[in-house]
Amino acid sequence: MKIHIQDVHSLSIDQTKWQAIQIRLKEKITLVNRITATDIKFIAGVDVAYWEEAGVEWGVCSIIVIDYATKAVVEEATSTGIVTVPYIPGYLAFRELPLVLEAVKKLNYVPDLFMFDGNGYLHPRHMGIATYASFFLNKPTIGIAKSYFKIADAEFEMPENKAGSYVDIIIHNDIYGRVLRTHQDVKPIFVSCGNYIDLPTATTITMELITNESRLPIPVRLSDLATKKNRRQLRDKKS
């Protein structure tokens, strides 16, 4: 069984229309749980990385699917290709999505939830990759960022130095995301809803997927490692 990808809009879209698309989709964000934690069987971690070769930019996306109950890896999918979409702050999702969807198409397991190495609602127009991709995937999504994407000059407060402590990131009286400390004496991560899930549930699921090996939840950590490995192998192969 393959996941059905929604036809939200053409991926070959002029960048002058990007902001209008973000604003239109923003109105369709639903930060309400579509499924409960007990309904989740498989969770996918998604990461994208880039490199340049002979003046040409390449990208690779790695997706790791785990069994939520056992935490075991059940599948890995990878896509790679030339990247022609430029990097523009606030519009990274338009650059990453084509590679993400190509990797998703290769999956034999259908994840119940996707966790992205990046932001979701924690974005100037609430349209980080986790939120943007959710409309194409039609699945609940969570954004997990290693560093803070500053919005409207708003700073964040550090949570208490104990595992599970957090501080909400509130901008314009709206909760954009959460600074979450997953281990004592370790830098926090930045959790935000993607879509079809609320922030308390996203936080709970994230903490349930933390091990002693990393401050990142298992699917995101493994997809990050896989992407780095795949990028290194592809770069060496082309050189």
ABEGO torsion letter per residue (X at the ends): XBBBBBBABBABBBAAAAAAAAAAAAAABBBBBABBAAABABBBBBBBBBBBBGGBBBBBBBBBBBBAAAGBBABBBBBBEBBABBBBBGAAAAAAAAAAAAAAAABABBBABBBBBEBBABBAAGBBAAAAAAAAAGBBBBBBBABBBBBGGBBBBBBBBBBGBBBBBBBGGBBABBBBBABBGBBBBBBBBABGBBAAAAAAAAAAABBAABABBAAAAAAAAAAAAAAAAAAAAAX
